[in-house]
Amino acid sequence: MNNISIRFALLMGAAAVLPLLAFGAVSILSVGAGAEQAVIEGNLNVAIRAAEQIDQYFSGSVRLLRAVAADLSATGLEPWQQDRILKNYSLDFDEFAELSLIDPQGKTLATSRIGDATVSVPDDGVPVGGVTMAPFVLDDDLLPTSVLAVPIGDPEDSGWLVARLNLEDLWLMVDRLRVGRSGFASVVTGSGQYLAHGDPAERQRVARGEGADTHPLFVQLAASTQTTTAALTYRDHRGELVGVASRVPALGWLVLVEQPTAEAFVIPLRLRNQIGVAILGALVTMLSIGYVAGRRFIDPILALTSALKAVADGRLNARVRVTSSDELGQLEAGFNQMAGRLGDLQEDVRRKERQAMLGRMAVGLVHDLAHPIQNIGNSCKLIVRLYDDPEYRDSFRRTVERELAEVQRVMQDLRHVAKPLPVERHPIDVNQAVLDLVESIRPEAQEAGVALHVRLSPLPLTVDGDLFSLNRACRNLIINAVEATQVEGTVTVLTRAEGREAAIEVTDTGSGIPAERLPSVFDDFVTTKRRGLGLGLAIARTVVDQLGGRIEVRSVLGQGTTFTVHLVRAIPAGVGSDEASEQLAHR
């Protein structure tokens, strides 16, 4: 009778659990997919509305330009009257930076400017909405602008009304458009040129005139002129993104709205988790009822649970006794087989960990060799043009010898990985070492558009240490500062005496580091930049520790970051420790 009760409880439990699992799986998939589609449609609606606003903005500007042309086509207007009409329209409508009346021979008849006209009938313009529009360019404020021309009557008799269209309102609209906290919009012309970008980190692409012709959304819409919208999930240097695009009908432009999937699909993921938790709770309840109904059925499961905990604690030799040949017996046998397989997998994981360690060593090697090789490469490019300059040839020789010495030292370190050697200590002139290092990095800073300044202590600063190791730490700090600083920013390297210590300070005018991230900036593979492996600061701290010093960091968001290396100053030769301490304390 007991066996029948157990089997009946097992049958009822299976009949209840299996439909619940099927319902849960269907619910998780359908709810997740539906919620993700809703997010995509919401973002697409934002892009469509933005495209409509741009279309209305441009159409309104064209209609207004035609109205001005109609006013100017009235016969009997004196030049001063035409000039007054143009100035009034330019003052009343900000979208027109300039309005000029050009005769058929290209001569300016009237203009809204105080001085001479700066626009002419575009030779490379294309017809759009009944006007001729020139390709877009960036003005002095790095805002997109274009020239529009509309004929006044017969252009061969009356000439053209030419306007410089100011798209600052379009720029501001795109800049204000947000989707969540990390979603931004951008506008791309039909030829793939970026006109505006709401992401501050990507805005420099507009200034550089970069194209979006390889963007997945642009490629998809360019393949079919009949398609007006598109939605994709893709990955680029910013991570995995969900992007939508809508075409501006009158212009053929595209409005792109992009948002990280981690933010866009957070609600679907939360719903899936909640459904999963609910299903798990129902399963636990049913298992509890089964436990009360049949202890004999639960005992093997408890034995399996105990064995699973043993495996979780690392005791992969744990096994259970197979008590029957039914499904539970098969489960027990399967567990024993799984435990044996986990032992094999654990050994495989250890092997892969060793491979990963070798990979990290390779990454560190590349990290150390990148800067010397880059400096040698830059010098080789310059020697081709400056070979006839004896001073530069001498500078080239010194640079190559210095960087090759660093490469050779890295190779020597690699040969002694299995048997680390102590750091070789020699007296180091801190001022000269910092000056040489800054000069070697200056070309890279200039290429990044960052001003690199150095201020040396007027007092002699000498420490006992390894020049290569010190250069390695300071180079990482300076390179990190240059990479964290925007164009036209400043990185300052200074040395100073602080009692018995010599201080090397690297300060940048970048965006700063959040306070909650400061304690972890020196950890391996931790970085605040969009690129890089996060090894530079970790290597710098390790080197400074080897030299018996310490490294500090302070940062203010929006103002910049300062790293300070403190090293013990060397005791002058022939002077006792007490006397040296007193001398250093007064310097």
N, C-alpha and C positions, 0 to 999 in steps of 0.2 A: 504494500500500500504506500509506504514511504517513497519507494522508487517511482511509483505512478505519480505521486504528488510532485516530486521533483521534476519529472519529465513534463508534467502539465504546466508547472510554473515556468520551466524553460521555454515551452512552446508559446505560452502567453506573453512572456517577456520578449521573445523574438518577434511575435506578431505585432507588438506595440512599438518596439525599437526600430524595426526596419522601415515602416512608413514614416516614422519621425525623422530618421536619417535622410530618407529620400526627399521629404518635404523641406528639411533644412538645407540640403544641397541645392534644390531648385530655388528656394527662397534666396539663398546667398547669391547665387548666380544671377537671378532675375533682378533682385533689388539692386545689386551692385552695378549690373549693366545699365539698368534704367536710370539710376542716379548719375552715373557717368555720362550717359547720353544727355540727361537734363543739364548737366554742367556745360557740356559742349554746346548745346543749343542756346543756353544763356549767354555764353561768350560770343557765339555767332550773332545773336541779336544785338549785342553791343557793337560788334564790327559793322553790322548792316546799318545801324542807326548812325554810326560815325561816318560811313560812306555816304549816306543820304545827306548828312549835314555838309560834308565837303562838296557834294554835288550841288546843293542849294547855294553854298557860298560862292562857288565858281560861276554857276548860272546867274546868280544875282549880280556878280561883278560884270559879267558879259552884258546883261541887260542894261546895267547902269552905264557901261561904256557906249553901248549903242544910243542910249538917251543923250549922252554928251555929244555924240556924233550928229544926232538929229538936231540938237540946238545949234551946233556949229554950221550945219548945212544951210541955215537960213541965209538968204541973200541979203546983201547990204550991210553986213557986220564989218565994222572997222577992226583993224588989228588989235587995238587996245580993248575992244569989246570981247574979241575972242580970247585974248589974254586973261581978261577978268573972269570969263566963264570958266576957263581951265583952272584958275587959282581957286575959285569958289568951290568947284567940285573937289579939288584936291584937299581943301581944308575940311569940307563936310564929310568926306568919305576916306577913312584911314587906309582902306585897302589899296588906294592908288598913291604910291610914293611919288609919282611924277606923271603928268599928262602933257603931251606936246602935239602940236599940229604941224605935220610935215607935208610940203607940197610935192608934186610928182617928181621934181628934180632932186628931192632929198633935202631941201632947205627948210630950216625951222621957221614957221610963220608965227607961232605963239607957243608959250610954254608956261607951266605952273611954277617952274623954278625961278628963283631970283636971278640966277646966272644963266649960262648957256644950257641948252638941253643935252642930256646924256643918253637919250634913247634914239633909235632909228628903226626904220621898217626892217624886221628880221629877214635875213636872206635864207636862213635855214629853218624857218618856222613851218609849222604844220597846221592845217585847218582844223579847228575844234570849235564846235558850236557857232559857226558863222564868223569866227575871228581867226586871225593867224597868231599862233603862240610859239615863241622861241623856246628852246630847251632851258631847263632850270639851272641856275647857278646860285652860289652862296654870296651874299653881300658882305660888307665889312663887319657886320654883327653876326656872321655865320648863320644867317637865316636864309631860307630858300626864296628866290625871287625869279620872276620871268617877265618877258616883254610881250604885250598883246597889241595887235594892230587891227583896226577896223576901217574899212574904206568909207570915205565921205562922198556919197553919190558915186560917180564914176571916178575911180582913183587916178586915172590918167588925166582927168581935168581938175578935180578938186583936191586930191591928195589923200592922206591917211591921218587918223587919230591914233597915236601911239601912246601906250600907258605902261608904266612899270608896276606890276602887280606885287604888292607886299603880302606875303603869306605868314606874317607874324601871328595872326589870329589862329591860323591852321596849326602852327607850331604849338601855341599855348593850349589849344584844344587837345591835341595829341598828348601833350605833357601832363594835362590834368586827368586824362583818361586812365583809370585804374580798374583792375579786376582783382579783388582781394587785396592782399598786401604786397604780393610779388608779381602780379600780372601787369604787363605794359602793352601799349599799342605802338604801332609804327605805320608810316605811309611810304609806299614804294611806287615809283612811276611805272608806266608800261614797259619802259626799257630796262627796268631793274635798278634804278637809282634811288637810294634812300633820300627822302625829303625831310622826314621828321622821325624822331624816336623818343619815346617816353622813358626808357630805361637810362638813367644817368650813366651807367657803366658802358652802354652801347652807343651813347650819343656822339662819341668821337668818330664813329663810322660815317655819320652824316658830314662832319667837318672834313674828313679825308676823302669824301666822294666815293666811298666804297659802294659796290653794287650788291644786290640781293638776288642775282640771276641764278645762284645755286641753292637758294633757300627752297626747301621741299614744297612749301605752299605756293611760291612763285612758279616753280617748275610745273606743278600740277595744273594751275590755272592757265599758264602760258600754253599748255598742250591743247587746250580746248577753249576757244574764244566764246563758245556758247554757254560755258559754265560760269556762273557768277559768284559762287561760294565754294569753300573747301574747308575741311577739318581733318587734321592729322595729329598723331602722336609721334614724336621724333626726339632725337638726342643730338645735342651739339655741345660746345664748350661750356655752356651754362648748366648742363645736366639734361634730364628728361623733361620735355615740355609737351603740353597740349596746346596746339595752335589752330586758329581759325582765320579765314580770310574772306573778305567781301570786296567785289569789284565796284569801283565808282563808274557808273554808266557813261557819263559824258566825257570823261577823261581817260578811261582805261587804267586808272591807278588801282592799287590794291591797299586795303586797310587790313593790317595784320594785328591780331590780338594773341599774345602768348602768355602762358602761365605755367609755372612748375607743376608737374603732376602731383608732387607731394602735397601741394596746397590745394590744387583744384579738386582732387579726388579724396580729400580727407574725410568728407561726410560719407561717401560710399564705403570707404574702409571702416569707418566707425559703425555703420549699419551692419556690415558683415560681421564685425567683431561682436556686436550686441546679439545678433542672431546666433552666432556660434556659441556665445556664453549661455543663451537661453536653451539651446539644444543640449549643451553639456549639462546644464542644470537638470533638464528633464531626464537625461540619461542617468545621472547620479541618483535621482529619485527612484527611478525604476530599478536600478541595481540595489538600492537599499531595500526596496520591497522584496526583491528576489532573495536578498540575504536573510531577511526575517522569515520568509516562507520556506527556504530550504538551506539549512546550514551546511548540509553535506555537499550541496552544489557550490556553496561559496568557499568552502575550505580549500579546494584546489586553486581557486582564483587568488585567495589570500596568500597561498604559498607562492604562486607566480608573482604576486605583488612584492612579497618580501625578496624574492630573487631579483626582480627588476630594480629594487632599491639598492641591492648589493652591486648590481651591474652599474647603476648610476654613481655609486661611490667608488667605482674603479675596480671592484673585485670581479673581474671577468671570468673567473673560474667557478662562479656560482652556478649551481644546477638544481633542477627540481626532479623529484621522483615521479616517474610515469606510473600512475595508479590504475589506468584503464586504457581500453583500446577505442573508446568513443571519441567524440569531438574534443572533449577536455584532454583526453590522453594525447590526441594529435597536437593540441595546443601546447601541452607540456613538452612534447617532443620537438615542436617547432621552436619553443623558447630555448631549449638546450642547443638546437642547431644555430639559432640567432646569436646566443651568447658566444658560441665558438667562432662564429663569423665576425662578431664584434672584436674579438681578440686579434683576428687577422687585420681588421680595419684599423685598430689602434696602432698596430705596427706600421701600417701604410701611412697613417697620419703623422707618426713620428718621422718617417722618411720624408714626407712632404715638408714638415717643419724644418728639417735640415736643409732641404732645397730652398725654402723661403729665407733661411738665414743667409745662405749663399747669395740669394737675390738681393737682400738688404746690403750685403757687403758690396755687391756690384753697384748698387745705387749710390752708396757712399763714394765708391771709386769714381763714378761718373761725375758726382757732385763736386769732387775735389779737382778733377781734371778739366772741367768745363771752362772755368775762368782763365787758367793759363793758356789753354788752347785758343780761346777766343782772343786774348790779348796778342798772341803770336799771329793769329790770322789777321787782326786789324793792322798790326804793324807791317805784315807782308803786303797788304793792300796799299798802304801808304808808301812803302819803299819803292814801289813801281813808279810812283809820281815824283818822289823826292830823292831819288837815288843820287842825283848830282849834288845834293846838299851834304857836305861832310859832317855837319853837326847832327843831322838827322840819322846818317848812317851810324854814327857813334851811339846815338840814342837807341837806334834799332838793335845794334849789337848788344847793348846793355839789357834792353827789354827781353830779347830772346834768351840771353844767358840766364837772366833772373827767372823767367817763367820755366825754362827747361830745367833749372835747378829744382824748382818746386815739383815738376813732373817726376824728376828722378827721385826726389824724396818720397813722393807718394808710392812709387814703385818699390822703394826700399821698405816702406811701412807694410806694403802688401806682402812682401816676402817674409816679414816677421810677424804675420798675423797669428800663426800657431804658437809663437813664443814672443809675447810683447816685450819690448825693450823700454827701459826707463827713459823719460824725456831728458835730452842733453841740455844742460844749463850753461849758458854763457852770458856775459854782460851784453845787454841790448840797449841801444840808444832809442828810447821810445819815440822821441820827436822825429828822428830821421826815418825810423821804420814806418811811422804813420804817414810821413810825407811821401815816401816812395810808394807806399800802398795806394794812397789817394791818387797819385799821378798815373798809376797803372789802371785805375778804375775810371778815371776822368773821361776817356773816350766813350765808354759805355754809358755814362751818365749824360754826356752831351747828346748821344744818339737818342736817349729816352726823353730829351727835352728838360732835364733836371739840372739845376745849378748845384755844383759840388764845391763847397768851401772848406778850407782847413785853417784852423787857428792853433798855433803851437805855443806851448808854455815858454816864457822867456827863461825859465830855470832849466838846467840840465836834468833830464829824467832818465835814470838808468835802472833796469831791473835784471834780475838773474832769471833767464828763461831760454826757451827755444824759439828762434826767430821764425822758423817755418810754422810752428804751432800758433804763435801769436798772430802772424799774418793770416793764418787760416781762420782764426776766430774773428778777427777784425774785418776781414774781407766779407765773411758771411753777414756780419752786421751791416756793413755799408751797402752791399748788394741788396740785402733785404730792404733797407731804407730807400734806395733808389727805386726799386720795384714797387714800393708802397706809396710813392709820391706821384702826384699828378703832374702833367706837363706844366712847365713854368714854375714848379715847386722848387724847394731848396732842401739840400741835405748838408748839414754842417758837422764836421769832425774836429774835435778840439782835444787838446791834452792839457793837463794841469796837475800841479802838486797839491796833495791833500795830506799834510803832515808826513807820516811815514809811508804813505801810499802814493802811487802814480795812477791817475785816472785818465781813461780814454773814453770820450763821450761822443756818441753818434745820435744826432737829432734830425728828424725829418718833419716836413710840414704836410704829411699825409692825412688820411681820414681818422687815424687813431685806432686803438684796440679797445673793445668793450671791457669794462672792469671785470666782468665775470669770466673772461677768457685769459686774463693776465696770468693767473696761477699755472696755466697749462701751456703757455707759449713755448716753453723750453722742452716739452715732451716730444718724443719721436713721432713723426708723421702728423704733427699739428701745425696748421698754417692758417693765417687770416687772409691770404691772397687767393685769387681765382685760379692760379696755376702754381706748380711747384709741389715737391713731395714733403715739405715740412721738416727737412733735416738740418737746415742751416743753423737755426737757433740752438737745436739740441747739440750739434757738433760744437758750436761756440761755447756753450756752458761746460761741456765735457773738457774742452781744451783749457778753459780758464781754471777749472777745478784742478787739472793736472799741474798747472803752473802755480797753484797755491793761492789763487785769487778768488774773486767773487764777481758775479754779474748781476746787475739790477735793471729793472725796467719800470718806467712810468709813462702813462699815456693819458691824453685828454681827447675824447671824441670830437672830431671836427677840427682839431688843432695840430695833432701830430704825436709822435712817440719818441722817447729818448731811452737808449740803452747805454749803460755806464759800466765799464770794466775797471775793477780796482785790483791793482797788483802791488805787492810789497816792493818798495824801492831797495836797490842794492846798497850794501854797506861799503863806503869808500875803502880802498885798499890801505892797510896800515893804520886803521882806526879801530879802536875797541868798540864792542857792541854798545856799551852805555854811552860813550862819546858820540858814536854814530847816530844813535837814537835821538840824542839831544840836538845834533846838527840837523837831522832831517825834520825834526819837529819845528824848527825855526825857519825852514825854507818854504 
